[in-house]
Amino acid sequence: MNAPVTPVLEADFDGEVPAVLLPYQQEWIADTSQLKVAEKSRRIGLTWAEAADAVLDAMSEGGQNCYYLGYNKDMTVEYIQACAMWAKAFDAAATEIEESVWEDADKHIQTFIIRFPNSGKRIEALTSRPSNLRGRQGRVILDEAGFHENLDELLKAALALLIWGGCVRVISTHDGEDNPFNELIKEIRAGKRKGTVHRTTFREAVDQGLYKRVCLRKGIEYNKAEEQAWMDDVYSFYGDAADEELDVIPSKGGGRWLSQALLEQRQKEVPIIRWSAPKNFEQWSEESRHTEIEVLFETLIKPLIDSLPKKVKSFYGLDFARRSDLCVFWPLIEYQDTRKHCPFVLELSNMPYKQQEQLFKLIAKALPNFSKGAHDATGNGGYLAEAMQLAFGEKIEAIHLSEGWYREHTPHFKAALEDGDIAIIPKDKDIMDDHRAFVLVNGVARIPQKRSTGADGLKRHGDSAIAHLLADYASKNPSAAIEFIAIPSKDEMELEMNNEGYD
């Protein structure tokens, strides 16, 4: 059942017929250990290979039910679709993918199932609650395990299945040295827990033919020089995160709080306006500065706002800065299905206080159905927050960022990204790096003191991520409706006074 899968794809580049699975994928499937763990690079197809083995298991006599647990819906759907593809390739009698809903406490949980009538077994996708594994028996697959919220308890529930002959497959990219995923690996390597560990870096995957498979899929001719250029591009994209994301080296400290995979799922081409004040801008006349900001708004920002639907609700978060970092304005547009999109991002450098106030008032007035703005009011940000409150009242909230505030509001932000409630963020490396800068400090997601340098050479301190977090806060804490009290007419006032006994 667990022999390497080697059906034919097509002729290889040197005329030989390759196996479907690359050597590291075959080694993974050939390992029949009850507990096996894969520490791996991003996007090397190991979960795809695991799907093949799960189908072979579920379709065979004496096989097992297979339970897949990913940490979001998108990766779950991708895995189930891969299983359906393998079932077809193996000519297995299997049902179409079933979508069903079952109740768990006060929630309705969507699940995906493929049934194999000949064996009576199934492959089922579950949510990552540890309680979902109770009373079940078979094969458990924990995908991107390092990013599950409650991995310790989930592992306890999964490993209980080993008692009655089940098996557990734990697959993940690293997410910090002290992550339970890395702790599990260290326990196995130290001989404290029975199991096996497979390690595959991006370079190793390429050496074993990963880029050749990319060429096969795209229908292009393989070229060694282009392979190196492609690999260099991948490493360049991941930047400082390449050690962990590609080279399988867990980062020191609390680990990255938002995974690269999660953020990539939400990325779309979204306009980013990056504006730096001209040299000696603060020395220009007030009238000249005012005109410059009007031109910025009318030419670059207003057309984007005018293109938005008129019936959506809008919110924003603003991370304030004057000189050392960037001032970032992050709007969110909420559609009828409550999913929130980022229509554009505005990053300002070295803009005087009065011009920031002028610009953000213009934007807030233009946004469709503007409901709430959340300002970083720490330090000098308090001035701008107060000025906006005077103009827009309770629609503006001044936030003093603290450990307690982060502890209370960052979990919703991450859940909104995972659930797709926040559906779109800009596809941009600097913005990706800002979001990836979040780490857990004493169990609370924070941006550490260390600064980075953006592609434009300007210093960044997670600025866009803070603005995004504040925008999420604004969207879940909208302003209360303003009660309108009509002013009585003169006759009504006289009647009221007479009723009260006034002369």
PETA-V420792 format. One record per residue. N is the residue number from 1. PSI is psi in whole degrees, 0 to 359 (none if undefined). NEAR is the number of other C-alpha atoms within 8 Angstrom. D_FIRST is the distance of its C-alpha to the first C-alpha in whole Angstrom. Layout:
n = <N N>
psi = <PSI PSI>
near = <NEAR NEAR>
d_first = <D_FIRST D_FIRST>
//
This chain:
n = <1 2 3 4 5 6 7 8 9 10 11 12 13 14 15 16 17 18 19 20 21 22 23 24 25 26 27 28 29 30 31 32 33 34 35 36 37 38 39 40 41 42 43 44 45 46 47 48 49 50 51 52 53 54 55 56 57 58 59 60 61 62 63 64 65 66 67 68 69 70 71 72 73 74 75 76 77 78 79 80 81 82 83 84 85 86 87 88 89 90 91 92 93 94 95 96 97 98 99 100 101 102 103 104 105 106 107 108 109 110 111 112 113 114 115 116 117 118 119 120 121 122 123 124 125 126 127 128 129 130 131 132 133 134 135 136 137 138 139 140 141 142 143 144 145 146 147 148 149 150 151 152 153 154 155 156 157 158 159 160 161 162 163 164 165 166 167 168 169 170 171 172 173 174 175 176 177 178 179 180 181 182 183 184 185 186 187 188 189 190 191 192 193 194 195 196 197 198 199 200 201 202 203 204 205 206 207 208 209 210 211 212 213 214 215 216 217 218 219 220 221 222 223 224 225 226 227 228 229 230 231 232 233 234 235 236 237 238 239 240 241 242 243 244 245 246 247 248 249 250 251 252 253 254 255 256 257 258 259 260 261 262 263 264 265 266 267 268 269 270 271 272 273 274 275 276 277 278 279 280 281 282 283 284 285 286 287 288 289 290 291 292 293 294 295 296 297 298 299 300 301 302 303 304 305 306 307 308 309 310 311 312 313 314 315 316 317 318 319 320 321 322 323 324 325 326 327 328 329 330 331 332 333 334 335 336 337 338 339 340 341 342 343 344 345 346 347 348 349 350 351 352 353 354 355 356 357 358 359 360 361 362 363 364 365 366 367 368 369 370 371 372 373 374 375 376 377 378 379 380 381 382 383 384 385 386 387 388 389 390 391 392 393 394 395 396 397 398 399 400 401 402 403 404 405 406 407 408 409 410 411 412 413 414 415 416 417 418 419 420 421 422 423 424 425 426 427 428 429 430 431 432 433 434 435 436 437 438 439 440 441 442 443 444 445 446 447 448 449 450 451 452 453 454 455 456 457 458 459 460 461 462 463 464 465 466 467 468 469 470 471 472 473 474 475 476 477 478 479 480 481 482 483 484 485 486 487 488 489 490 491 492 493 494 495 496 497 498 499 500 501 502 503>
psi = <324 22 155 140 123 49 159 138 290 177 139 180 336 16 348 159 117 159 156 317 140 164 317 330 319 319 322 312 324 339 115 18 146 319 119 146 137 117 123 167 165 146 49 5 22 321 325 318 321 324 321 314 323 321 315 321 308 331 345 154 136 8 190 156 145 131 119 132 106 174 2 168 320 314 331 314 318 319 315 322 323 319 319 321 315 321 319 319 324 2 41 142 112 150 165 163 125 134 127 167 131 154 135 105 241 16 154 116 128 133 162 133 138 125 147 97 324 325 343 10 173 159 125 135 130 160 166 26 131 326 339 341 354 135 5 162 139 219 129 132 114 105 140 52 327 347 5 142 322 56 323 309 326 319 319 314 320 316 341 336 343 335 322 27 7 182 154 130 119 117 133 154 156 154 54 152 321 15 143 331 314 325 320 316 315 323 318 315 332 357 11 342 138 132 179 154 131 135 125 116 169 318 320 320 320 317 330 7 12 315 326 323 327 318 316 317 322 348 34 159 136 138 128 318 321 329 316 319 319 316 320 320 319 313 323 320 318 340 229 340 358 325 314 315 328 321 5 42 108 137 154 158 204 349 155 133 323 123 153 318 317 313 322 326 335 357 136 166 108 136 138 120 116 114 124 136 141 160 134 28 322 346 354 164 156 318 320 318 318 316 320 319 323 319 316 313 311 325 325 326 313 319 325 319 319 335 353 151 149 342 6 162 149 148 167 158 144 120 113 144 151 311 305 324 194 144 120 129 121 103 153 135 123 122 179 328 9 359 144 131 148 111 334 166 139 122 125 142 128 39 130 156 312 325 328 313 314 312 315 332 319 317 313 323 330 336 139 128 51 126 324 140 136 121 138 107 16 136 227 347 340 327 309 318 318 318 321 326 322 329 325 3 224 356 348 130 131 122 123 103 127 169 319 320 316 316 322 327 344 327 320 321 313 319 323 323 316 320 351 7 320 107 334 132 158 145 93 134 317 319 322 314 322 313 325 349 340 130 161 124 112 39 3 133 123 163 120 171 335 133 159 174 127 177 336 3 358 150 144 151 55 26 313 328 320 316 319 316 316 324 319 318 315 321 333 359 60 159 146 149 137 122 131 123 115 139 125 153 171 317 319 323 319 320 318 318 320 321 330 359 17 148 none>
near = <5 10 6 8 10 7 6 8 8 6 9 8 6 5 6 7 9 9 10 9 9 10 7 9 11 12 9 9 14 9 8 6 8 10 11 13 12 12 13 16 14 8 5 9 7 8 9 9 12 10 12 12 10 11 12 10 12 15 13 9 5 5 10 12 13 13 12 13 13 16 14 8 8 7 9 13 9 8 11 13 9 11 12 11 8 11 12 8 7 6 6 9 9 9 9 7 10 8 8 8 8 8 8 7 4 5 6 8 9 8 12 13 13 14 11 14 9 6 11 7 12 12 14 12 13 11 10 10 8 12 6 8 9 7 4 6 9 12 12 13 12 12 12 12 14 13 9 10 4 8 12 7 8 11 9 8 12 12 10 7 14 11 7 6 8 13 13 15 12 13 14 12 14 16 14 13 13 10 11 9 11 13 10 8 10 8 10 13 9 7 7 7 7 7 10 10 11 10 8 12 11 12 8 8 12 9 7 9 9 11 8 8 8 8 11 9 7 6 6 7 6 9 6 6 6 8 10 8 8 8 8 8 8 8 10 7 7 9 7 5 7 10 11 14 14 13 11 15 8 12 12 8 9 11 14 13 11 10 10 9 6 10 12 8 7 12 10 8 6 11 8 9 9 8 8 8 9 5 4 6 9 7 5 8 6 6 6 8 12 10 8 8 11 9 8 9 12 9 8 9 10 11 9 10 10 6 6 8 6 6 6 11 11 14 14 18 19 17 15 11 9 12 8 6 12 17 13 14 13 15 14 14 12 12 9 6 5 7 11 12 11 13 11 12 14 11 12 12 13 9 13 8 8 6 11 10 11 10 11 8 10 9 11 8 7 8 9 12 9 10 10 15 13 15 15 15 15 9 5 7 12 11 8 12 14 9 9 12 12 7 7 8 8 7 11 13 11 11 9 8 9 6 8 6 9 12 10 7 9 10 8 7 11 9 8 10 13 10 9 9 10 12 10 10 12 14 11 6 7 8 11 11 9 14 11 12 11 14 15 13 8 4 5 10 12 10 9 7 5 5 8 7 9 9 6 5 6 8 11 12 12 13 13 13 10 11 15 13 11 15 17 12 12 14 11 6 7 9 8 4 4 4 4 4 4 4 4 6 6 6 6 8 9 8 8 8 10 9 7 6 6 6 4>
d_first = <0 4 6 9 10 13 15 18 21 24 26 27 30 31 30 26 23 21 17 17 16 18 18 18 15 13 14 13 10 9 11 9 13 14 16 16 19 20 24 24 27 27 26 23 20 18 18 17 14 13 13 11 8 10 10 7 6 10 10 8 10 10 9 11 14 14 18 19 22 24 28 29 29 29 26 24 25 24 20 20 21 19 16 18 18 14 14 17 16 13 15 14 17 18 21 23 23 25 28 29 31 32 34 34 37 40 37 35 32 30 26 24 21 19 18 16 18 16 14 16 15 16 16 19 22 24 27 27 29 28 29 27 24 26 25 21 18 15 13 16 17 20 21 25 25 28 30 29 33 32 29 30 30 27 25 26 25 22 21 23 19 18 20 19 15 14 14 16 16 19 20 24 27 29 32 35 35 35 33 30 27 29 30 27 26 29 28 25 26 29 27 28 25 22 19 19 20 20 23 23 27 28 30 27 25 28 28 24 25 25 29 28 25 28 30 28 28 31 32 34 35 33 36 36 39 38 35 37 39 36 35 38 39 35 37 40 39 37 41 41 38 36 35 33 32 31 31 29 33 33 37 39 41 40 37 37 38 37 34 34 31 33 36 35 34 37 39 41 44 47 51 52 55 56 60 62 66 68 70 73 72 73 76 77 79 78 78 76 73 73 73 71 68 69 68 65 64 66 64 61 60 62 60 57 58 60 57 55 55 58 56 54 54 55 54 54 54 56 56 59 60 63 63 60 57 57 58 55 55 52 53 50 51 49 48 49 45 46 44 45 46 48 50 51 52 55 56 59 61 64 65 68 68 71 69 65 67 69 65 63 66 66 62 62 65 63 59 59 59 59 58 58 58 57 58 58 61 61 64 65 63 65 68 66 64 68 69 66 67 70 70 67 67 64 62 62 60 61 58 59 55 55 52 52 52 49 47 48 47 45 42 43 43 39 38 40 38 35 36 37 41 42 40 42 43 44 42 44 43 46 45 42 43 45 43 40 43 43 42 42 45 45 43 45 44 47 48 49 52 51 51 50 51 51 50 54 55 56 55 52 51 49 51 49 47 50 51 48 48 51 51 48 50 53 51 50 54 56 59 61 63 67 69 72 75 78 81 84 87 90 91 88 89 93 92 89 92 94 92 92 95 96 99>
//
